[in-house]
Amino acid sequence: MAQSATITGVVFDEQNNPLSDVNISSATNGAFSDANGYYALQITADTETKITFSHIGHKEVILENLI
């Protein structure tokens, strides 16, 4: 069975304010940022991963080739 890892962070808007309800997703899991912009996303460890950040009214951001 593959081991998992947790990616954590904080999402900010253009004015450096924490952004809530951002959808953060990988191919296998998803999470939402909380009222303080904080998120924790479970991914498969030691596997190339693509993470997508999306929020209504903001441009989608995709981070690729993460290991």
Secondary structure, 3 states (H helix, E strand, C coil): CCCEEEEEEECECCCCCECCCCEEECCCCEEECCCCCEEEEEEECCCCEEEEEECCCCCCEEEEEEC
